[in-house]
């Protein structure tokens, strides 16, 4: 089905794997196209209730494949971002299902940016992250200039972006760039267990949480309060809400269906 990614669904968990290990899973036009299609399918498929994003081989993603840039010098960098990178970042952010990034190795440049766009980031102890853009004379892109100051504050974000230095797993955890570190050989099983838990959660509520948090970063408190009320009204009509209330009253574990 795909040439540069793997698309594997097990029950309600979808696993998308960047699959160009010989190029450290660097982005090319084909990967962007296939990643876009994968996230569109994930959004449409009601059977999918959580998503794992990871990489094949030793790297998560090393960013843009510079060989492709060399071979196609007539395509502007801005066009590459607007056509390929930026829409896929928005697909991750707007997917109303949790996206868990299993960072299995190096996440550099746009690869780090893609990881930062996910809802949760679980890192192997072998992970190295870096904003590699400055090393080739570029500004961070693919959302990094938006995410990093919000996570780290301006000064730390500037230091990381302007030096392009490597950040090992332990420092990444301290900086909140990742949510948890696990042993490399346990990354797959740990992430699958986490994704399975999310797959049994009230999916529409998870999607609404993403919508609310995305919106709240750009609006006033008053607007955020009003949007919360709007979302509660919608969720109050779902089967999962009725099941949650019944389970609470009956003192049992709820059986959410994602509806």
Phi and psi in degrees as GROMACS dihedral restraints (atoms count N, CA, C in turn):
[ dihedral_restraints ]
;  ai    aj    ak    al  type     phi  dphi    fc
    3     4     5     6     1  -123.5    20    10
    4     5     6     7     1   155.6    20    10
    6     7     8     9     1  -102.4    20    10
    7     8     9    10     1   -29.5    20    10
    9    10    11    12     1  -117.7    20    10
   10    11    12    13     1    -4.1    20    10
   12    13    14    15     1  -136.6    20    10
   13    14    15    16     1   162.1    20    10
   15    16    17    18     1  -111.3    20    10
   16    17    18    19     1   140.1    20    10
   18    19    20    21     1  -127.8    20    10
   19    20    21    22     1   105.6    20    10
   21    22    23    24     1  -131.7    20    10
   22    23    24    25     1   120.3    20    10
   24    25    26    27     1  -108.8    20    10
   25    26    27    28     1   128.4    20    10
   27    28    29    30     1  -119.9    20    10
   28    29    30    31     1   110.4    20    10
   30    31    32    33     1    55.6    20    10
   31    32    33    34     1  -119.1    20    10
   33    34    35    36     1   -99.0    20    10
   34    35    36    37     1     5.4    20    10
   36    37    38    39     1  -105.4    20    10
   37    38    39    40     1   124.0    20    10
   39    40    41    42     1  -102.2    20    10
   40    41    42    43     1   130.9    20    10
   42    43    44    45     1  -114.1    20    10
   43    44    45    46     1   120.1    20    10
   45    46    47    48     1  -109.5    20    10
   46    47    48    49     1   122.6    20    10
   48    49    50    51     1  -116.9    20    10
   49    50    51    52     1   122.9    20    10
   51    52    53    54     1   -67.5    20    10
   52    53    54    55     1   125.1    20    10
   54    55    56    57     1  -129.5    20    10
   55    56    57    58     1    61.7    20    10
   57    58    59    60     1  -128.4    20    10
   58    59    60    61     1    60.8    20    10
   60    61    62    63     1   -60.6    20    10
   61    62    63    64     1   -28.2    20    10
   63    64    65    66     1   -68.1    20    10
   64    65    66    67     1   -19.7    20    10
   66    67    68    69     1  -113.8    20    10
   67    68    69    70     1    22.0    20    10
   69    70    71    72     1    52.8    20    10
   70    71    72    73     1    37.0    20    10
   72    73    74    75     1    57.1    20    10
   73    74    75    76     1    34.5    20    10
   75    76    77    78     1   -67.1    20    10
   76    77    78    79     1   147.3    20    10
   78    79    80    81     1   -71.9    20    10
   79    80    81    82     1   134.3    20    10
   81    82    83    84     1  -129.8    20    10
   82    83    84    85     1   176.8    20    10
   84    85    86    87     1   -60.2    20    10
   85    86    87    88     1   -38.2    20    10
   87    88    89    90     1   -64.7    20    10
   88    89    90    91     1   -41.4    20    10
   90    91    92    93     1   -63.7    20    10
   91    92    93    94     1   -42.1    20    10
   93    94    95    96     1   -58.6    20    10
   94    95    96    97     1   -44.8    20    10
   96    97    98    99     1   -62.0    20    10
   97    98    99   100     1   -44.9    20    10
   99   100   101   102     1   -71.8    20    10
  100   101   102   103     1   -36.0    20    10
  102   103   104   105     1   -65.3    20    10
  103   104   105   106     1   -39.4    20    10
  105   106   107   108     1   -60.5    20    10
  106   107   108   109     1   -45.4    20    10
  108   109   110   111     1   -64.2    20    10
  109   110   111   112     1   -40.0    20    10
  111   112   113   114     1   -62.5    20    10
  112   113   114   115     1   -43.8    20    10
  114   115   116   117     1   -72.7    20    10
  115   116   117   118     1   -30.8    20    10
  117   118   119   120     1   -63.5    20    10
  118   119   120   121     1   -43.9    20    10
  120   121   122   123     1   -64.3    20    10
  121   122   123   124     1   -39.6    20    10
  123   124   125   126     1   -61.8    20    10
  124   125   126   127     1   -38.0    20    10
  126   127   128   129     1   -68.8    20    10
  127   128   129   130     1   -36.4    20    10
  129   130   131   132     1   -82.4    20    10
  130   131   132   133     1   -25.6    20    10
  132   133   134   135     1   -84.7    20    10
  133   134   135   136     1   107.8    20    10
  135   136   137   138     1   -66.3    20    10
  136   137   138   139     1   -18.6    20    10
  138   139   140   141     1   -73.7    20    10
  139   140   141   142     1   -22.1    20    10
  141   142   143   144     1   -85.5    20    10
  142   143   144   145     1   121.2    20    10
  144   145   146   147     1  -122.0    20    10
  145   146   147   148     1    -6.7    20    10
  147   148   149   150     1  -156.8    20    10
  148   149   150   151     1   155.7    20    10
  150   151   152   153     1  -130.8    20    10
  151   152   153   154     1   135.6    20    10
  153   154   155   156     1  -108.6    20    10
  154   155   156   157     1   132.6    20    10
  156   157   158   159     1  -118.2    20    10
  157   158   159   160     1   124.8    20    10
  159   160   161   162     1  -147.9    20    10
  160   161   162   163     1  -176.3    20    10
  162   163   164   165     1  -125.1    20    10
  163   164   165   166     1   155.0    20    10
  165   166   167   168     1   -90.6    20    10
  166   167   168   169     1   146.3    20    10
  168   169   170   171     1    80.1    20    10
  169   170   171   172     1  -144.1    20    10
  171   172   173   174     1   -86.1    20    10
  172   173   174   175     1   -14.6    20    10
  174   175   176   177     1  -121.8    20    10
  175   176   177   178     1   153.9    20    10
  177   178   179   180     1   -79.5    20    10
  178   179   180   181     1   -60.9    20    10
  180   181   182   183     1  -166.0    20    10
  181   182   183   184     1   130.3    20    10
  183   184   185   186     1   -94.8    20    10
  184   185   186   187     1    10.9    20    10
  186   187   188   189     1    93.1    20    10
  187   188   189   190     1  -154.5    20    10
  189   190   191   192     1   -67.3    20    10
  190   191   192   193     1   136.7    20    10
  192   193   194   195     1   -73.9    20    10
  193   194   195   196     1   105.1    20    10
  195   196   197   198     1   -70.0    20    10
  196   197   198   199     1   -19.3    20    10
  198   199   200   201     1   -64.1    20    10
  199   200   201   202     1   -39.5    20    10
  201   202   203   204     1   -63.6    20    10
  202   203   204   205     1   -39.9    20    10
  204   205   206   207     1   -62.6    20    10
  205   206   207   208     1   -43.3    20    10
  207   208   209   210     1   -63.3    20    10
  208   209   210   211     1   -40.1    20    10
  210   211   212   213     1   -76.1    20    10
  211   212   213   214     1   -19.1    20    10
  213   214   215   216     1  -132.9    20    10
  214   215   216   217     1    68.3    20    10
  216   217   218   219     1   -73.0    20    10
  217   218   219   220     1   -11.1    20    10
  219   220   221   222     1   -83.1    20    10
  220   221   222   223     1   -14.1    20    10
  222   223   224   225     1   -85.0    20    10
  223   224   225   226     1   122.5    20    10
  225   226   227   228     1   -70.5    20    10
  226   227   228   229     1   153.6    20    10
  228   229   230   231     1   -63.1    20    10
  229   230   231   232     1   -37.3    20    10
  231   232   233   234     1   -61.8    20    10
  232   233   234   235     1   -41.5    20    10
  234   235   236   237     1   -64.6    20    10
  235   236   237   238     1   -38.4    20    10
  237   238   239   240     1   -61.1    20    10
  238   239   240   241     1   -43.9    20    10
  240   241   242   243     1   -65.2    20    10
  241   242   243   244     1   -48.3    20    10
  243   244   245   246     1   -70.2    20    10
  244   245   246   247     1   -30.7    20    10
  246   247   248   249     1   -85.7    20    10
  247   248   249   250     1   -38.7    20    10
  249   250   251   252     1  -113.5    20    10
  250   251   252   253     1   -60.2    20    10
  252   253   254   255     1   -66.8    20    10
  253   254   255   256     1   -55.3    20    10
  255   256   257   258     1   -61.2    20    10
  256   257   258   259     1   -43.9    20    10
  258   259   260   261     1   -60.5    20    10
  259   260   261   262     1   -36.3    20    10
  261   262   263   264     1   -71.8    20    10
  262   263   264   265     1   -34.8    20    10
  264   265   266   267     1   -61.5    20    10
  265   266   267   268     1   -42.7    20    10
  267   268   269   270     1   -67.1    20    10
  268   269   270   271     1   -33.0    20    10
  270   271   272   273     1   -64.6    20    10
  271   272   273   274     1   -39.2    20    10
  273   274   275   276     1   -65.4    20    10
  274   275   276   277     1   -46.6    20    10
  276   277   278   279     1   -67.1    20    10
  277   278   279   280     1   -35.6    20    10
  279   280   281   282     1   -92.5    20    10
  280   281   282   283     1    -9.0    20    10
  282   283   284   285     1   -63.2    20    10
  283   284   285   286     1   122.3    20    10
  285   286   287   288     1   -86.8    20    10
  286   287   288   289     1    47.2    20    10
  288   289   290   291     1  -146.4    20    10
  289   290   291   292     1   149.7    20    10
  291   292   293   294     1   -68.1    20    10
  292   293   294   295     1   136.0    20    10
  294   295   296   297     1  -114.7    20    10
  295   296   297   298     1   115.6    20    10
  297   298   299   300     1  -106.3    20    10
  298   299   300   301     1   122.1    20    10
  300   301   302   303     1   -92.7    20    10
  301   302   303   304     1   120.0    20    10
  303   304   305   306     1   -96.9    20    10
  304   305   306   307     1    96.6    20    10
  306   307   308   309     1   -84.7    20    10
  307   308   309   310     1   107.0    20    10
  309   310   311   312     1   -96.4    20    10
  310   311   312   313     1    -7.6    20    10
  312   313   314   315     1  -171.6    20    10
  313   314   315   316     1  -145.5    20    10
  315   316   317   318     1   -60.7    20    10
  316   317   318   319     1   132.6    20    10
  318   319   320   321     1  -125.0    20    10
  319   320   321   322     1   100.7    20    10
  321   322   323   324     1  -120.6    20    10
  322   323   324   325     1   146.0    20    10
  324   325   326   327     1    56.4    20    10
  325   326   327   328     1  -126.6    20    10
  327   328   329   330     1   -65.1    20    10
  328   329   330   331     1   -20.7    20    10
  330   331   332   333     1   -66.1    20    10
  331   332   333   334     1   -41.2    20    10
  333   334   335   336     1   -65.7    20    10
  334   335   336   337     1   -40.6    20    10
  336   337   338   339     1   -60.7    20    10
  337   338   339   340     1   -41.5    20    10
  339   340   341   342     1   -63.0    20    10
  340   341   342   343     1   -43.2    20    10
  342   343   344   345     1   -60.7    20    10
  343   344   345   346     1   -40.7    20    10
  345   346   347   348     1   -68.0    20    10
  346   347   348   349     1   -21.8    20    10
  348   349   350   351     1   -76.7    20    10
  349   350   351   352     1   -17.7    20    10
  351   352   353   354     1   -74.7    20    10
  352   353   354   355     1   162.8    20    10
  354   355   356   357     1   -77.0    20    10
  355   356   357   358     1   -36.4    20    10
  357   358   359   360     1  -134.9    20    10
  358   359   360   361     1   146.6    20    10
  360   361   362   363     1  -128.8    20    10
  361   362   363   364     1   113.3    20    10
  363   364   365   366     1  -107.9    20    10
  364   365   366   367     1   123.8    20    10
  366   367   368   369     1  -110.9    20    10
  367   368   369   370     1   138.5    20    10
  369   370   371   372     1   -66.8    20    10
  370   371   372   373     1   151.7    20    10
  372   373   374   375     1   -62.6    20    10
  373   374   375   376     1   -15.1    20    10
  375   376   377   378     1   -92.1    20    10
  376   377   378   379     1     4.5    20    10
  378   379   380   381     1   -69.8    20    10
  379   380   381   382     1   141.8    20    10
  381   382   383   384     1  -129.5    20    10
  382   383   384   385     1   130.8    20    10
  384   385   386   387     1  -116.7    20    10
  385   386   387   388     1   144.6    20    10
  387   388   389   390     1  -158.6    20    10
  388   389   390   391     1   144.3    20    10
  390   391   392   393     1   -87.2    20    10
  391   392   393   394     1    87.1    20    10
  393   394   395   396     1   -79.9    20    10
  394   395   396   397     1    -3.6    20    10
  396   397   398   399     1   -56.4    20    10
  397   398   399   400     1   -45.0    20    10
  399   400   401   402     1   -63.2    20    10
  400   401   402   403     1   -24.4    20    10
  402   403   404   405     1   -68.4    20    10
  403   404   405   406     1   -16.5    20    10
  405   406   407   408     1  -118.8    20    10
  406   407   408   409     1    18.4    20    10
  408   409   410   411     1    77.7    20    10
  409   410   411   412     1    30.6    20    10
  411   412   413   414     1  -122.6    20    10
  412   413   414   415     1   166.1    20    10
  414   415   416   417     1   -90.3    20    10
  415   416   417   418     1   146.3    20    10
  417   418   419   420     1   -56.6    20    10
  418   419   420   421     1   143.1    20    10
  420   421   422   423     1  -139.4    20    10
  421   422   423   424     1  -163.0    20    10
  423   424   425   426     1    58.3    20    10
  424   425   426   427     1    29.5    20    10
  426   427   428   429     1    97.8    20    10
  427   428   429   430     1    -6.0    20    10
  429   430   431   432     1   -64.0    20    10
  430   431   432   433     1   -36.2    20    10
  432   433   434   435     1   -70.5    20    10
  433   434   435   436     1   -16.5    20    10
  435   436   437   438     1   -89.4    20    10
  436   437   438   439     1   -44.0    20    10
  438   439   440   441     1   -74.6    20    10
  439   440   441   442     1   -49.1    20    10
  441   442   443   444     1   -62.8    20    10
  442   443   444   445     1   -44.5    20    10
  444   445   446   447     1   -61.7    20    10
  445   446   447   448     1   -31.5    20    10
  447   448   449   450     1   -71.8    20    10
  448   449   450   451     1   -31.2    20    10
  450   451   452   453     1   -83.4    20    10
  451   452   453   454     1   -40.9    20    10
  453   454   455   456     1  -111.4    20    10
  454   455   456   457     1   -15.4    20    10
  456   457   458   459     1    86.0    20    10
  457   458   459   460     1   159.6    20    10
  459   460   461   462     1   -58.6    20    10
  460   461   462   463     1   -49.8    20    10
  462   463   464   465     1   -66.6    20    10
  463   464   465   466     1   -41.7    20    10
  465   466   467   468     1   -69.7    20    10
  466   467   468   469     1   -38.7    20    10
  468   469   470   471     1   -61.6    20    10
  469   470   471   472     1   -42.0    20    10
  471   472   473   474     1   -62.6    20    10
  472   473   474   475     1   -44.0    20    10
  474   475   476   477     1   -60.7    20    10
  475   476   477   478     1   -45.6    20    10
  477   478   479   480     1   -67.6    20    10
  478   479   480   481     1   -41.6    20    10
  480   481   482   483     1   -73.1    20    10
  481   482   483   484     1   -36.3    20    10
  483   484   485   486     1   -83.8    20    10
  484   485   486   487     1   -18.0    20    10
  486   487   488   489     1   -98.5    20    10
  487   488   489   490     1   -28.3    20    10
  489   490   491   492     1    63.6    20    10
  490   491   492   493     1    25.6    20    10
  492   493   494   495     1   -78.6    20    10
  493   494   495   496     1   154.1    20    10
  495   496   497   498     1   -73.5    20    10
  496   497   498   499     1   143.0    20    10
  498   499   500   501     1  -118.8    20    10
  499   500   501   502     1   114.7    20    10
  501   502   503   504     1   -77.6    20    10
  502   503   504   505     1   167.9    20    10
  504   505   506   507     1   -56.2    20    10
  505   506   507   508     1   -45.3    20    10
  507   508   509   510     1   -62.8    20    10
  508   509   510   511     1   -42.6    20    10
  510   511   512   513     1   -67.8    20    10
  511   512   513   514     1   -38.8    20    10
  513   514   515   516     1   -58.9    20    10
  514   515   516   517     1   -38.2    20    10
  516   517   518   519     1   -66.6    20    10
  517   518   519   520     1   -44.4    20    10
  519   520   521   522     1   -62.3    20    10
  520   521   522   523     1   -31.9    20    10
  522   523   524   525     1   -87.4    20    10
  523   524   525   526     1    -1.6    20    10
  525   526   527   528     1    69.2    20    10
  526   527   528   529     1    20.8    20    10
  528   529   530   531     1   -74.9    20    10
  529   530   531   532     1   -26.1    20    10
  531   532   533   534     1  -128.9    20    10
  532   533   534   535     1   159.0    20    10
  534   535   536   537     1   -96.0    20    10
  535   536   537   538     1   -24.0    20    10
  537   538   539   540     1  -162.0    20    10
  538   539   540   541     1   149.2    20    10
  540   541   542   543     1  -113.7    20    10
  541   542   543   544     1   135.9    20    10
  543   544   545   546     1  -131.4    20    10
  544   545   546   547     1   161.1    20    10
  546   547   548   549     1   -58.1    20    10
  547   548   549   550     1   143.2    20    10
  549   550   551   552     1   -55.5    20    10
  550   551   552   553     1   -41.2    20    10
  552   553   554   555     1   -77.4    20    10
  553   554   555   556     1    -4.5    20    10
  555   556   557   558     1  -108.4    20    10
  556   557   558   559     1    -1.3    20    10
  558   559   560   561     1   -59.5    20    10
  559   560   561   562     1   -47.1    20    10
  561   562   563   564     1   -62.9    20    10
  562   563   564   565     1   -48.6    20    10
  564   565   566   567     1   -67.8    20    10
  565   566   567   568     1   -39.7    20    10
  567   568   569   570     1   -63.6    20    10
  568   569   570   571     1   -45.9    20    10
  570   571   572   573     1   -67.4    20    10
  571   572   573   574     1   -38.4    20    10
  573   574   575   576     1   -63.9    20    10
  574   575   576   577     1   -41.4    20    10
  576   577   578   579     1   -62.2    20    10
  577   578   579   580     1   -42.8    20    10
  579   580   581   582     1   -64.6    20    10
  580   581   582   583     1   -44.6    20    10
  582   583   584   585     1   -64.2    20    10
  583   584   585   586     1   -34.7    20    10
  585   586   587   588     1   -66.7    20    10
  586   587   588   589     1   -38.0    20    10
  588   589   590   591     1   -62.5    20    10
  589   590   591   592     1   -43.8    20    10
  591   592   593   594     1   -66.1    20    10
  592   593   594   595     1   -32.4    20    10
  594   595   596   597     1   -67.5    20    10
  595   596   597   598     1   -17.7    20    10
  597   598   599   600     1  -100.9    20    10
  598   599   600   601     1     6.4    20    10
  600   601   602   603     1   -86.0    20    10
  601   602   603   604     1   169.1    20    10
  603   604   605   606     1   -71.8    20    10
  604   605   606   607     1    98.2    20    10
  606   607   608   609     1   -58.3    20    10
  607   608   609   610     1   -41.7    20    10
  609   610   611   612     1   -64.9    20    10
  610   611   612   613     1   -34.6    20    10
  612   613   614   615     1   -67.3    20    10
  613   614   615   616     1   -39.8    20    10
  615   616   617   618     1   -61.8    20    10
  616   617   618   619     1   -44.3    20    10
  618   619   620   621     1   -60.9    20    10
  619   620   621   622     1   -40.7    20    10
  621   622   623   624     1   -67.9    20    10
  622   623   624   625     1   -34.2    20    10
  624   625   626   627     1   -60.5    20    10
  625   626   627   628     1   -44.9    20    10
  627   628   629   630     1   -60.7    20    10
  628   629   630   631     1   -45.4    20    10
  630   631   632   633     1   -60.7    20    10
  631   632   633   634     1   -43.8    20    10
  633   634   635   636     1   -66.3    20    10
  634   635   636   637     1   -43.4    20    10
  636   637   638   639     1   -68.9    20    10
  637   638   639   640     1   -38.6    20    10
  639   640   641   642     1   -61.8    20    10
  640   641   642   643     1   -44.0    20    10
  642   643   644   645     1   -70.8    20    10
  643   644   645   646     1   -37.4    20    10
  645   646   647   648     1   -64.1    20    10
  646   647   648   649     1   -23.9    20    10
  648   649   650   651     1   -71.8    20    10
  649   650   651   652     1   -10.9    20    10
  651   652   653   654     1  -128.0    20    10
  652   653   654   655     1    11.0    20    10
  654   655   656   657     1  -130.9    20    10
  655   656   657   658     1   170.7    20    10
  657   658   659   660     1   -77.1    20    10
  658   659   660   661     1   167.2    20    10
  660   661   662   663     1   -58.7    20    10
  661   662   663   664     1   -42.8    20    10
  663   664   665   666     1   -59.9    20    10
  664   665   666   667     1   -43.1    20    10
  666   667   668   669     1   -67.2    20    10
  667   668   669   670     1   -38.4    20    10
  669   670   671   672     1   -64.5    20    10
  670   671   672   673     1   -41.5    20    10
  672   673   674   675     1   -60.5    20    10
  673   674   675   676     1   -43.3    20    10
  675   676   677   678     1   -66.0    20    10
  676   677   678   679     1   -38.0    20    10
  678   679   680   681     1   -69.2    20    10
  679   680   681   682     1   -36.7    20    10
  681   682   683   684     1   -58.8    20    10
  682   683   684   685     1   -44.3    20    10
  684   685   686   687     1   -62.5    20    10
  685   686   687   688     1   -41.5    20    10
  687   688   689   690     1   -59.6    20    10
  688   689   690   691     1   -46.3    20    10
  690   691   692   693     1   -67.3    20    10
  691   692   693   694     1   -39.0    20    10
  693   694   695   696     1   -61.3    20    10
  694   695   696   697     1   -36.8    20    10
  696   697   698   699     1   -62.9    20    10
  697   698   699   700     1   -40.1    20    10
  699   700   701   702     1   -68.5    20    10
  700   701   702   703     1   -47.8    20    10
  702   703   704   705     1   -67.0    20    10
  703   704   705   706     1   -27.8    20    10
  705   706   707   708     1   -64.9    20    10
  706   707   708   709     1   -12.1    20    10
  708   709   710   711     1   -98.2    20    10
  709   710   711   712     1     1.4    20    10
  711   712   713   714     1   -87.0    20    10
  712   713   714   715     1   156.9    20    10
  714   715   716   717     1   -63.2    20    10
  715   716   717   718     1   -36.9    20    10
  717   718   719   720     1   -64.9    20    10
  718   719   720   721     1   -35.9    20    10
  720   721   722   723     1   -63.8    20    10
  721   722   723   724     1   -45.9    20    10
  723   724   725   726     1   -63.0    20    10
  724   725   726   727     1   -40.1    20    10
  726   727   728   729     1   -66.2    20    10
  727   728   729   730     1   -40.6    20    10
  729   730   731   732     1   -62.2    20    10
  730   731   732   733     1   -43.3    20    10
  732   733   734   735     1   -66.4    20    10
  733   734   735   736     1   -43.7    20    10
  735   736   737   738     1   -62.0    20    10
  736   737   738   739     1   -44.1    20    10
  738   739   740   741     1   -63.5    20    10
  739   740   741   742     1   -39.0    20    10
  741   742   743   744     1   -63.0    20    10
  742   743   744   745     1   -46.9    20    10
  744   745   746   747     1   -67.6    20    10
  745   746   747   748     1   -31.5    20    10
  747   748   749   750     1   -92.6    20    10
  748   749   750   751     1     2.1    20    10
  750   751   752   753     1    55.0    20    10
  751   752   753   754     1    50.0    20    10
  753   754   755   756     1  -135.0    20    10
  754   755   756   757     1   168.6    20    10
  756   757   758   759     1   -76.0    20    10
  757   758   759   760     1   132.6    20    10
  759   760   761   762     1   -72.8    20    10
  760   761   762   763     1   151.3    20    10
  762   763   764   765     1  -114.5    20    10
  763   764   765   766     1    84.7    20    10
  765   766   767   768     1   -77.0    20    10
  766   767   768   769     1   143.3    20    10
  768   769   770   771     1  -113.8    20    10
  769   770   771   772     1    -3.5    20    10
  771   772   773   774     1    78.2    20    10
  772   773   774   775     1    22.6    20    10
